[in-house]
Amino acid sequence: MCGISGIVALSSHGQQSLSAIRQANQAMVQRGPDGGGIYAHDWVVLGHRRLSVIDTSCTGSQPMTTPDGRYTIVFNGEIFNHKKLTDQYLSNAGIEPLRSHSDTEVLLLLFALMGEQVFQILEGFFAAAIYDRQRGDLFLVRDRFGKKPLLLYQDEDCLVFGSEMKVLFAAGIPRRVNWSLLPVYLQLNYVPQPYSLVAGVRKLKAGHYLKFTNGVILEQPYYQLALSPAQYQQYSYEGAQKRLVALMEEAVARRLVADVPLGAFLSGGIDSSVVVALASRHVSGLHTFSIGYKDNAFFDETAYARMVASRYQTRHTAFMLDNDDLLEHIGGVLDYIDEPFADSSAIPVYILSQLTRKHITVALSGDGGDEVFAGYNKHSAEWKIRNGGVRNALIQAGAPLWRSLPQSRNNPLTNKFRQLYRFAKGATLSPADRYWQWASIMDGNTSLSLLHPDIRAQVGSGMNAAIRQTFTGDITGEDFNEVLLADMNLVLLSDMLVKVDSMSMANSLEVRSPFLDHHVVDFAFGLPEHYKINGQMKKRVVQDAFRSHLPEAIYNRPKHGFEIPLLKWFRKELWTLIDADLLDDRFVVEQAVFDSAKVRALKKKLHSASPGDSPATIWALLVFQHWWKRYLA
């Protein structure tokens, strides 16, 4: 796992920017603390920071160039089938011996042999840049599901790319807000890819590669996840279970290759438990790690993690945190965020990554299982609405009651009232509109109303409508897999994977996700709805396939995830940060980004009997304000 950067000058003025590659490379040193390097040729410079995982010797250092000097690569990620590709393609072509044992060299030589076709045969997660010195072409590529980030900026003087926004800032790109996307950020708590809140910046799409020649960009997909209704009858339910076990065994085994200490996150949920169960077949005394809360038993799942750890005799470490432990890391999280991203569960992921990194360099995780196999509460709610029933009708009829009751995420009862109201409200909408509402913290009109009147008039609702159509346009209500595909393209790509990559790399930890092996994902989207979910069970095929592998106690229990006590903090420990600093009334008025009256109303709602989702919105505002002061003020 590493970080990459690069600048291509397009004018004499742009050529003056090439020297900024050193600052750009240094800006992401935490992604690669084991070394760095720079390549320069004519009007092109490439930078690399290295976190050594496979072939930790100097022969694996980057930038790496082919023996003839034509192609140079900077690479971030892992290619799990690099040894197989060496035997299948390079050896048959007489290209040996290799100078290193690294997957980077294999990719470089394969690209020299077969060009862009190589991207289709790679198994892993990655972002890479390959420069063709002979033709002057630059190729950028990103893995199938966007696990590794790659940001781009282009103007008339240069093209700049990098693994993080701070890389682009260090290279000297203009620091301006894309105001049309600010209400989208407030609505979702993140900006959907390929868009960016920084004007002029975009992300390379997942499963795409880009060819840059003489200032012209040609971007093409090499992989696109799609629904496969024709395959829905391919497997019986029992056959699907057996096939899933086989695919997951292979996916986990592929991700155990490393020349550094390796372990796994173990939350006690189904997905991470499956990964640990399968990894333990290959690794005796596997290191496993979980995180728990001393001050809130409702969100503490470490007991379930210990059950799995005991069954597989892992070397388990449970990091038990109190309120002060969580609070003291907020500054580190805010400082690392270089583009507003307001999923507050980034805080415990940051802490878990930091503590885990003291023991290992690579961690396996269960990420992706919920999106691929229908594991969220919203999936269960969607299924129930589509399948009707008396209970649903009663919940819908009770909408006025649910709305009148106290609503908050930080208490089991008030959280239930919140969920019932969201369910009742969503049940009256079309499948596409319901998906967008449930993906949102607030509706589009409310997020727009939070902006300063001058910005609000400038922005309008056009971008929000366009993005909404992009991600929900294919949800017709005919196939439940449409919802899961939207989750893959929106929630997984722009929220979950961003959170895991940024918070783990902030601590120089590599995270690998077997459930996002493309063989597993392709298989899953060839399964019919009822294999994944019914009225009693989410992730049905996963639960049944691995039932004999896991303790019965972890089945059919409430799903909590990484929740933190935002409401409590905002009312007490962080109130000064809110009221006297980042959302201080005078600062908000002078800044002229947000409507000061609406911000005051939000702060007041925090202290009401029914705060609803106001803590999430306040957190989104705090993240933006901290970012504004750090990078734009």
C-alpha positions as CSV (number, residue, x, y, z in Angstrom):
1,M,0.0,0.0,0.0
2,C,1.4,3.3,-1.0
3,G,0.6,6.8,-2.4
4,I,1.2,8.1,-5.9
5,S,1.4,11.6,-7.4
6,G,2.3,13.2,-10.7
7,I,2.3,16.4,-12.7
8,V,2.2,16.8,-16.5
9,A,3.1,20.3,-17.8
10,L,1.1,21.6,-20.7
11,S,2.7,25.0,-21.1
12,S,5.8,26.8,-20.1
13,H,3.9,28.2,-17.1
14,G,2.9,24.7,-16.2
15,Q,6.5,23.6,-16.4
16,Q,7.2,25.8,-13.4
17,S,4.9,23.6,-11.4
18,L,6.9,20.4,-11.9
19,S,9.2,21.2,-9.0
20,A,6.2,21.0,-6.6
21,I,6.3,17.2,-7.0
22,R,8.6,17.0,-3.9
23,Q,6.1,18.8,-1.7
24,A,3.2,16.8,-3.2
25,N,5.0,13.5,-2.5
26,Q,5.9,14.6,1.1
27,A,2.2,15.5,1.7
28,M,1.2,11.8,1.8
29,V,4.2,10.4,3.7
30,Q,1.8,8.6,6.1
31,R,0.6,6.5,3.1
32,G,4.2,5.3,2.5
33,P,6.5,5.8,5.5
34,D,9.1,3.2,4.2
35,G,10.5,5.3,1.4
36,G,9.8,7.6,-1.5
37,G,11.0,8.4,-5.0
38,I,10.6,10.7,-8.0
39,Y,10.9,10.3,-11.7
40,A,11.3,13.2,-14.2
41,H,11.3,13.3,-18.0
42,D,10.7,16.3,-20.1
43,W,7.4,17.8,-18.9
44,V,6.4,14.8,-16.8
45,V,7.1,14.0,-13.1
46,L,5.9,11.1,-11.1
47,G,6.1,10.6,-7.3
48,H,5.7,7.7,-5.0
49,R,5.6,6.9,-1.3
50,R,6.1,3.3,-0.2
51,L,4.5,1.1,2.5
52,S,6.4,-2.1,2.0
53,V,4.1,-5.2,2.0
54,I,5.2,-7.5,-0.8
55,D,9.0,-7.6,-1.5
56,T,10.2,-5.2,1.2
57,S,13.7,-5.0,-0.4
58,C,14.9,-2.0,-2.3
59,T,14.3,-3.9,-5.6
60,G,10.6,-3.2,-5.1
61,S,11.1,0.6,-4.8
62,Q,9.3,3.0,-7.1
63,P,9.1,4.7,-9.5
64,M,10.0,1.6,-11.5
65,T,11.1,1.6,-15.1
66,T,11.4,-1.1,-17.7
67,P,14.9,-2.2,-18.7
68,D,14.6,-0.4,-22.0
69,G,13.6,2.8,-20.3
70,R,10.3,3.2,-22.1
71,Y,7.7,2.7,-19.4
72,T,7.7,4.0,-15.8
73,I,5.1,3.2,-13.2
74,V,4.0,4.4,-9.8
75,F,1.6,2.0,-8.1
76,N,-0.6,1.9,-5.0
77,G,-2.2,-1.3,-3.9
78,E,-1.8,-5.0,-4.3
79,I,-2.2,-7.5,-7.2
80,F,-3.0,-10.8,-5.7
81,N,-2.5,-12.9,-8.8
82,H,0.8,-11.5,-9.9
83,K,2.6,-14.8,-9.6
84,K,0.0,-16.6,-11.7
85,L,0.3,-13.8,-14.3
86,T,4.1,-14.1,-14.3
87,D,3.8,-17.8,-15.2
88,Q,0.9,-17.4,-17.6
89,Y,2.2,-14.4,-19.6
90,L,5.7,-13.2,-18.8
91,S,7.4,-16.6,-18.7
92,N,5.7,-17.7,-21.9
93,A,6.9,-14.5,-23.6
94,G,10.5,-15.2,-22.4
95,I,10.5,-12.2,-20.0
96,E,12.6,-13.4,-17.1
97,P,14.1,-13.3,-14.6
98,L,12.4,-10.4,-12.8
99,R,14.5,-8.0,-10.9
100,S,12.2,-8.2,-7.9
101,H,9.4,-10.2,-6.4
102,S,7.0,-7.3,-6.5
103,D,3.6,-7.1,-8.1
104,T,4.5,-3.7,-9.3
105,E,7.2,-5.0,-11.6
106,V,4.8,-7.7,-12.9
107,L,2.2,-5.1,-13.8
108,L,4.8,-2.9,-15.5
109,L,6.2,-5.7,-17.7
110,L,2.7,-6.9,-18.5
111,F,1.7,-3.4,-19.6
112,A,4.8,-3.3,-21.8
113,L,3.7,-6.6,-23.3
114,M,-0.1,-6.1,-23.8
115,G,-1.0,-2.5,-23.1
116,E,-4.3,-1.5,-21.6
117,Q,-5.6,-5.1,-22.0
118,V,-3.7,-6.0,-18.8
119,F,-6.2,-4.2,-16.6
120,Q,-8.9,-6.7,-17.2
121,I,-6.8,-9.6,-15.9
122,L,-5.7,-8.0,-12.6
123,E,-7.1,-9.3,-9.3
124,G,-6.6,-6.9,-6.4
125,F,-7.1,-3.3,-5.5
126,F,-5.0,-0.5,-6.9
127,A,-4.4,2.9,-8.4
128,A,-1.5,3.4,-10.8
129,A,0.1,5.7,-13.3
130,I,2.2,4.4,-16.2
131,Y,4.2,6.8,-18.4
132,D,5.2,5.9,-22.0
133,R,8.3,7.8,-22.6
134,Q,8.5,7.0,-26.3
135,R,5.0,8.2,-27.2
136,G,4.5,10.7,-24.4
137,D,1.3,9.0,-23.2
138,L,0.2,8.8,-19.5
139,F,-2.1,6.1,-18.4
140,L,-4.0,6.2,-15.1
141,V,-6.0,3.2,-13.8
142,R,-8.2,2.4,-10.8
143,D,-9.4,-0.9,-9.4
144,R,-12.9,-2.3,-10.2
145,F,-14.7,-1.1,-7.1
146,G,-12.6,2.0,-6.3
147,K,-10.9,0.7,-3.1
148,K,-7.9,2.9,-3.9
149,P,-8.4,6.6,-4.6
150,L,-7.1,8.6,-7.5
151,L,-7.9,12.3,-7.8
152,L,-7.3,14.5,-10.9
153,Y,-7.1,18.2,-11.7
154,Q,-6.5,19.7,-15.2
155,D,-6.3,23.3,-16.5
156,E,-4.6,24.8,-19.5
157,D,-1.2,24.6,-17.8
158,C,-1.0,21.2,-16.3
159,L,-2.6,17.9,-15.2
160,V,-2.1,17.0,-11.6
161,F,-3.0,13.6,-10.0
162,G,-2.6,12.0,-6.6
163,S,-3.9,9.6,-4.0
164,E,-5.2,12.4,-1.8
165,M,-6.5,16.0,-2.0
166,K,-3.6,17.3,0.1
167,V,-1.3,16.1,-2.7
168,L,-3.1,18.2,-5.2
169,F,-3.0,21.2,-2.8
170,A,0.7,20.8,-2.3
171,A,1.2,20.8,-6.1
172,G,-0.4,24.2,-6.2
173,I,-3.9,23.7,-7.6
174,P,-6.4,26.5,-6.9
175,R,-8.2,26.0,-3.6
176,R,-11.9,26.8,-4.4
177,V,-15.2,25.3,-3.3
178,N,-17.5,23.8,-5.9
179,W,-20.6,25.5,-4.4
180,S,-23.1,23.4,-6.4
181,L,-22.0,20.3,-4.5
182,L,-22.1,21.8,-1.0
183,P,-25.8,21.0,-0.5
184,V,-25.2,17.5,-1.8
185,Y,-22.4,17.1,0.8
186,L,-24.8,18.3,3.6
187,Q,-27.5,16.0,2.4
188,L,-25.4,12.8,2.2
189,N,-22.5,13.7,4.5
190,Y,-20.1,13.0,1.6
191,V,-19.8,14.0,-2.1
192,P,-20.5,11.1,-4.5
193,Q,-17.7,10.1,-6.8
194,P,-16.5,11.1,-9.4
195,Y,-17.4,14.6,-8.1
196,S,-15.4,16.6,-5.6
197,L,-16.2,19.6,-3.4
198,V,-13.0,21.2,-4.7
199,A,-13.6,23.0,-7.9
200,G,-11.9,21.5,-10.9
201,V,-11.1,18.2,-9.1
202,R,-12.6,14.9,-9.9
203,K,-12.0,11.2,-9.1
204,L,-11.1,8.6,-11.7
205,K,-14.1,6.3,-11.9
206,A,-13.9,2.8,-10.4
207,G,-13.1,0.2,-13.0
208,H,-11.8,2.8,-15.5
209,Y,-8.6,3.8,-17.0
210,L,-7.5,7.1,-18.5
211,K,-5.2,7.8,-21.4
212,F,-3.7,11.4,-21.4
213,T,-2.1,12.4,-24.7
214,N,-1.2,16.0,-25.7
215,G,-3.6,17.5,-23.3
216,V,-6.5,15.3,-24.3
217,I,-8.1,12.8,-21.9
218,L,-9.7,9.6,-23.1
219,E,-11.4,7.7,-20.2
220,Q,-12.8,4.2,-20.7
221,P,-14.2,1.4,-18.5
222,Y,-12.4,-1.9,-18.4
223,Y,-15.0,-3.3,-15.9
224,Q,-18.6,-2.5,-15.2
225,L,-20.7,-4.3,-12.6
226,A,-24.2,-5.1,-13.9
227,L,-27.2,-7.0,-13.0
228,S,-27.4,-10.6,-14.4
229,P,-31.0,-11.7,-14.4
230,A,-30.2,-14.4,-16.9
231,Q,-28.0,-16.1,-14.2
232,Y,-30.6,-16.1,-11.5
233,Q,-31.6,-19.7,-12.1
234,Q,-28.0,-21.0,-12.5
235,Y,-27.7,-22.2,-8.9
236,S,-30.1,-23.9,-6.5
237,Y,-30.0,-22.3,-3.1
238,E,-27.9,-25.1,-1.7
239,G,-25.6,-24.9,-4.7
240,A,-25.2,-21.1,-4.2
241,Q,-24.1,-21.7,-0.6
242,K,-21.4,-24.1,-1.7
243,R,-20.2,-21.9,-4.5
244,L,-20.1,-18.9,-2.1
245,V,-18.0,-20.8,0.4
246,A,-15.6,-21.8,-2.3
247,L,-15.3,-18.3,-3.7
248,M,-14.8,-16.8,-0.2
249,E,-12.1,-19.4,0.6
250,E,-10.2,-18.4,-2.5
251,A,-10.7,-14.7,-1.9
252,V,-9.4,-14.9,1.7
253,A,-6.4,-17.1,0.7
254,R,-5.4,-14.6,-2.0
255,R,-5.4,-11.8,0.6
256,L,-3.1,-13.6,3.0
257,V,0.0,-13.0,0.8
258,A,2.3,-10.5,2.6
259,D,5.9,-10.2,3.7
260,V,4.9,-8.3,6.8
261,P,2.7,-9.1,9.9
262,L,-0.9,-9.7,9.0
263,G,-4.1,-10.0,10.9
264,A,-7.9,-9.2,10.7
265,F,-10.5,-6.9,12.1
266,L,-13.1,-8.8,14.1
267,S,-16.2,-6.9,15.0
268,G,-18.3,-9.9,15.9
269,G,-20.6,-9.4,13.0
270,I,-21.2,-12.1,10.3
271,D,-18.9,-10.7,7.7
272,S,-15.7,-10.2,9.7
273,S,-16.4,-13.5,11.5
274,V,-16.5,-15.3,8.1
275,V,-13.2,-13.8,7.1
276,V,-11.6,-14.7,10.4
277,A,-13.0,-18.3,10.2
278,L,-11.5,-18.8,6.7
279,A,-8.2,-17.0,7.4
280,S,-7.7,-19.2,10.4
281,R,-7.5,-22.2,8.2
282,H,-4.3,-20.9,6.7
283,V,-2.8,-18.8,9.6
284,S,-2.3,-20.4,13.0
285,G,-2.8,-18.0,15.8
286,L,-4.2,-15.2,13.6
287,H,-4.0,-11.8,15.1
288,T,-7.5,-10.3,15.4
289,F,-8.6,-6.9,16.7
290,S,-11.9,-5.4,17.8
291,I,-13.0,-2.2,19.4
292,G,-15.5,-1.7,22.2
293,Y,-17.1,1.1,24.3
294,K,-16.8,1.1,28.1
295,D,-19.4,3.8,28.4
296,N,-22.1,2.5,26.1
297,A,-23.0,-1.2,26.3
298,F,-25.7,-0.7,23.6
299,F,-23.0,-0.2,21.0
300,D,-20.4,-2.6,22.4
301,E,-20.1,-5.9,20.4
302,T,-16.8,-7.2,21.7
303,A,-18.5,-10.1,23.4
304,Y,-19.5,-11.6,20.0
305,A,-16.0,-11.0,18.7
306,R,-14.5,-12.9,21.6
307,M,-16.8,-15.8,20.8
308,V,-15.4,-16.1,17.3
309,A,-11.8,-15.5,18.5
310,S,-12.2,-18.3,21.1
311,R,-13.6,-20.7,18.5
312,Y,-10.7,-20.2,16.2
313,Q,-8.0,-19.6,18.8
314,T,-6.9,-16.3,17.4
315,R,-4.6,-13.9,19.2
316,H,-7.4,-11.5,20.0
317,T,-7.0,-8.0,21.2
318,A,-10.1,-5.9,22.2
319,F,-9.4,-2.2,22.5
320,M,-11.9,-1.0,25.1
321,L,-12.4,2.8,24.8
322,D,-14.0,5.3,27.1
323,N,-15.4,8.7,26.2
324,D,-12.1,10.4,26.6
325,D,-10.3,8.0,24.3
326,L,-12.8,8.8,21.5
327,L,-12.7,12.6,22.1
328,E,-8.9,12.8,22.1
329,H,-8.7,11.5,18.5
330,I,-11.3,13.9,17.0
331,G,-8.5,16.4,16.2
332,G,-6.4,13.8,14.4
333,V,-9.4,12.8,12.3
334,L,-10.3,16.4,11.4
335,D,-6.8,17.2,10.6
336,Y,-6.4,14.3,8.2
337,I,-9.6,15.0,6.3
338,D,-8.5,17.0,3.2
339,E,-11.9,17.0,1.5
340,P,-15.1,17.3,3.6
341,F,-16.3,13.8,4.6
342,A,-18.7,13.5,7.5
343,D,-19.3,9.9,8.3
344,S,-18.7,10.1,12.0
345,S,-17.8,6.4,12.2
346,A,-14.5,7.4,10.7
347,I,-13.5,8.3,14.3
348,P,-13.5,4.7,15.7
349,V,-12.1,3.4,12.4
350,Y,-9.2,5.8,12.8
351,I,-8.6,4.6,16.4
352,L,-8.9,0.9,15.5
353,S,-6.4,1.4,12.7
354,Q,-4.0,3.3,14.9
355,L,-4.1,0.7,17.6
356,T,-4.0,-2.2,15.2
357,R,-1.0,-0.8,13.4
358,K,1.1,-1.2,16.5
359,H,0.8,-5.0,16.0
360,I,0.5,-5.6,12.2
361,T,0.8,-3.9,8.8
362,V,-2.0,-5.6,6.9
363,A,-5.6,-6.2,8.2
364,L,-8.3,-8.2,6.5
365,S,-11.9,-6.9,7.0
366,G,-15.5,-7.8,6.3
367,D,-16.2,-4.6,4.3
368,G,-18.5,-4.9,1.4
369,G,-20.6,-7.8,2.6
370,D,-23.6,-5.6,3.5
371,E,-23.7,-3.9,0.1
372,V,-23.2,-7.0,-1.9
373,F,-25.6,-9.4,0.0
374,A,-28.2,-7.0,1.5
375,G,-27.2,-6.7,5.1
376,Y,-28.4,-3.2,6.2
377,N,-31.6,-2.4,8.0
378,K,-32.7,-0.3,5.1
379,H,-32.6,-3.4,2.9
380,S,-34.9,-5.2,5.3
381,A,-37.2,-2.2,5.3
382,E,-37.2,-2.0,1.5
383,W,-38.1,-5.7,1.3
384,K,-41.0,-5.3,3.7
385,I,-42.4,-2.3,1.8
386,R,-42.3,-4.2,-1.5
387,N,-43.9,-7.2,0.0
388,G,-46.7,-5.4,1.9
389,G,-48.6,-6.8,4.8
390,V,-50.8,-5.6,7.7
391,R,-47.8,-4.6,9.9
392,N,-46.5,-2.3,7.2
393,A,-49.9,-0.7,6.8
394,L,-50.1,0.0,10.5
395,I,-46.6,1.5,10.6
396,Q,-47.5,3.8,7.7
397,A,-50.8,4.8,9.3
398,G,-48.8,5.7,12.5
399,A,-46.6,8.3,10.7
400,P,-48.1,11.3,12.5
401,L,-47.5,9.5,15.8
402,W,-43.9,8.5,15.0
403,R,-43.2,12.1,13.9
404,S,-44.5,13.5,17.2
405,L,-42.3,11.3,19.4
406,P,-38.7,12.1,20.4
407,Q,-36.2,11.0,17.7
408,S,-32.5,10.4,18.2
409,R,-29.8,7.9,17.2
410,N,-28.3,7.7,20.7
411,N,-31.0,5.8,22.5
412,P,-32.6,2.5,21.6
413,L,-36.1,3.7,22.0
414,T,-35.8,7.1,20.4
415,N,-33.8,5.5,17.6
416,K,-36.7,3.1,17.0
417,F,-39.1,6.1,16.7
418,R,-36.7,7.7,14.2
419,Q,-36.6,4.5,12.1
420,L,-40.4,4.0,12.2
421,Y,-41.0,7.5,11.0
422,R,-38.4,7.2,8.2
423,F,-40.0,3.8,7.2
424,A,-43.5,5.3,7.2
425,K,-42.5,8.3,5.1
426,G,-40.4,6.2,2.7
427,A,-43.3,3.8,2.1
428,T,-45.3,6.5,0.3
429,L,-42.5,7.1,-2.2
430,S,-41.4,5.5,-5.4
431,P,-38.5,3.0,-5.1
432,A,-36.0,5.5,-6.5
433,D,-37.2,8.4,-4.4
434,R,-37.2,6.1,-1.3
435,Y,-33.7,5.0,-2.0
436,W,-32.5,8.6,-2.2
437,Q,-34.3,9.6,1.0
438,W,-32.9,6.7,3.0
439,A,-29.4,7.5,1.7
440,S,-29.7,11.1,2.9
441,I,-29.4,12.7,6.3
442,M,-31.8,15.4,5.2
443,D,-33.8,16.3,2.0
444,G,-32.4,18.5,-0.8
445,N,-34.5,21.5,0.1
446,T,-33.3,21.5,3.7
447,S,-29.7,21.1,2.8
448,L,-30.0,24.0,0.3
449,S,-31.7,26.2,3.0
450,L,-28.6,25.8,5.2
451,L,-26.5,27.8,2.7
452,H,-26.0,31.6,2.8
453,P,-28.7,33.3,0.7
454,D,-26.2,34.5,-1.8
455,I,-24.7,31.1,-2.4
456,R,-28.2,29.5,-2.3
457,A,-29.3,31.8,-5.2
458,Q,-26.1,30.9,-7.1
459,V,-26.4,27.2,-6.7
460,G,-30.0,26.1,-7.1
461,S,-31.1,22.5,-7.1
462,G,-29.9,21.4,-10.5
463,M,-26.8,19.5,-9.5
464,N,-28.6,17.7,-6.7
465,A,-31.3,16.5,-9.2
466,A,-28.6,15.4,-11.7
467,I,-26.7,13.4,-9.1
468,R,-29.9,11.9,-7.8
469,Q,-30.8,10.7,-11.3
470,T,-27.3,9.3,-11.8
471,F,-27.5,7.0,-8.9
472,T,-31.2,6.2,-8.7
473,G,-32.3,6.3,-12.4
474,D,-32.1,2.5,-12.8
475,I,-34.1,1.7,-9.7
476,T,-37.5,0.6,-11.1
477,G,-38.7,-1.6,-8.2
478,E,-38.7,-4.7,-10.4
479,D,-35.4,-6.2,-9.2
480,F,-34.1,-5.9,-5.6
481,N,-30.6,-6.1,-6.9
482,E,-31.1,-2.7,-8.4
483,V,-30.9,-1.3,-4.8
484,L,-27.7,-3.2,-4.1
485,L,-26.1,-2.0,-7.3
486,A,-27.0,1.6,-6.3
487,D,-25.3,0.9,-3.0
488,M,-22.2,-0.3,-4.7
489,N,-22.0,2.8,-6.9
490,L,-22.9,5.3,-4.2
491,V,-22.6,4.2,-0.6
492,L,-19.8,1.7,-0.9
493,L,-17.6,3.8,-3.3
494,S,-18.1,7.2,-1.8
495,D,-18.6,6.5,1.9
496,M,-17.5,3.1,3.2
497,L,-14.3,2.7,1.1
498,V,-13.3,6.3,1.5
499,K,-13.6,6.0,5.2
500,V,-11.6,2.8,5.4
501,D,-8.9,3.9,3.1
502,S,-8.4,7.3,4.5
503,M,-8.5,6.3,8.2
504,S,-6.3,3.2,7.8
505,M,-3.8,5.0,5.6
506,A,-3.6,7.9,8.1
507,N,-2.0,5.2,10.3
508,S,0.0,3.4,7.5
509,L,-2.2,0.3,7.8
510,E,-3.3,-1.7,4.7
511,V,-6.8,-3.1,4.8
512,R,-7.9,-5.9,2.5
513,S,-11.6,-6.9,1.8
514,P,-12.3,-10.4,0.6
515,F,-16.0,-9.7,0.2
516,L,-15.0,-7.3,-2.5
517,D,-13.1,-9.8,-4.5
518,H,-14.6,-9.3,-8.0
519,H,-15.3,-13.1,-8.4
520,V,-17.5,-12.9,-5.2
521,V,-19.2,-9.7,-6.3
522,D,-20.0,-10.9,-9.8
523,F,-21.4,-14.1,-8.4
524,A,-23.5,-12.2,-5.9
525,F,-25.1,-10.1,-8.6
526,G,-26.1,-13.3,-10.4
527,L,-28.2,-14.4,-7.5
528,P,-31.9,-13.8,-7.2
529,E,-33.3,-11.5,-4.5
530,H,-34.7,-14.3,-2.3
531,Y,-31.3,-15.9,-1.9
532,K,-30.1,-12.7,-0.2
533,I,-33.1,-11.4,1.8
534,N,-36.6,-12.4,3.0
535,G,-38.9,-11.4,5.8
536,Q,-36.8,-13.0,8.5
537,M,-33.2,-12.7,7.4
538,K,-30.8,-10.3,5.8
539,K,-27.7,-11.7,4.0
540,R,-29.5,-15.0,3.9
541,V,-27.1,-17.0,1.7
542,V,-24.1,-15.8,3.6
543,Q,-25.6,-16.7,7.0
544,D,-26.7,-20.1,5.8
545,A,-23.5,-20.9,3.9
546,F,-21.3,-20.3,7.0
547,R,-23.7,-21.3,9.8
548,S,-21.6,-24.3,10.7
549,H,-18.5,-22.1,10.8
550,L,-19.7,-19.6,13.4
551,P,-21.2,-19.4,16.9
552,E,-25.0,-19.4,16.8
553,A,-25.1,-16.4,19.2
554,I,-23.9,-14.0,16.5
555,Y,-26.9,-14.7,14.3
556,N,-30.0,-12.6,14.1
557,R,-28.9,-10.0,16.6
558,P,-29.3,-6.2,16.3
559,K,-26.8,-4.6,14.0
560,H,-25.2,-1.6,15.5
561,G,-22.1,-0.7,13.5
562,F,-19.6,2.0,14.5
563,E,-21.9,4.4,16.3
564,I,-20.4,7.1,18.6
565,P,-22.2,9.4,21.1
566,L,-22.2,12.6,19.0
567,L,-25.3,14.0,20.7
568,K,-23.7,13.7,24.2
569,W,-20.5,15.3,23.0
570,F,-22.1,18.2,21.3
571,R,-24.2,19.0,24.3
572,K,-21.3,18.8,26.7
573,E,-17.6,18.2,25.9
574,L,-17.6,19.7,22.3
575,W,-20.1,22.5,22.9
576,T,-17.4,25.1,23.1
577,L,-15.9,23.9,19.8
578,I,-19.3,24.4,18.3
579,D,-20.6,27.5,19.9
580,A,-17.4,29.5,20.4
581,D,-15.3,28.3,17.5
582,L,-16.3,26.5,14.3
583,L,-20.0,27.5,14.4
584,D,-19.5,30.7,16.4
585,D,-22.3,33.1,15.2
586,R,-19.9,35.9,14.4
587,F,-17.6,33.6,12.4
588,V,-20.5,32.1,10.5
589,V,-21.8,35.6,9.6
590,E,-18.4,36.8,8.4
591,Q,-17.7,33.6,6.5
592,A,-21.0,34.0,4.6
593,V,-21.1,30.3,3.6
594,F,-24.0,29.2,5.7
595,D,-27.3,30.8,6.8
596,S,-26.5,32.0,10.3
597,A,-30.1,31.8,11.5
598,K,-30.4,28.2,10.3
599,V,-27.2,27.3,12.1
600,R,-28.4,28.8,15.3
601,A,-31.7,26.8,15.0
602,L,-29.7,23.6,14.5
603,K,-27.6,24.3,17.6
604,K,-30.8,24.9,19.5
605,K,-32.3,21.6,18.2
606,L,-29.3,19.8,19.7
607,H,-30.6,20.6,23.2
608,S,-34.2,19.8,22.4
609,A,-36.1,16.6,23.4
610,S,-36.2,15.5,19.8
611,P,-32.8,16.3,18.2
612,G,-33.4,13.9,15.3
613,D,-30.5,13.8,12.9
614,S,-29.2,17.2,13.9
615,P,-26.0,15.8,15.4
616,A,-25.1,14.3,12.0
617,T,-25.7,17.7,10.4
618,I,-23.7,19.5,13.0
619,W,-20.8,17.1,12.5
620,A,-21.0,17.7,8.7
621,L,-20.8,21.5,9.4
622,L,-17.9,21.1,11.8
623,V,-15.9,19.0,9.3
624,F,-16.5,21.6,6.6
625,Q,-15.6,24.5,8.9
626,H,-12.4,22.8,10.1
627,W,-11.4,22.0,6.5
628,W,-12.2,25.6,5.5
629,K,-9.9,27.1,8.2
630,R,-7.1,24.6,7.5
631,Y,-7.0,24.8,3.7
632,L,-9.0,27.7,2.4
633,A,-9.0,30.6,5.0
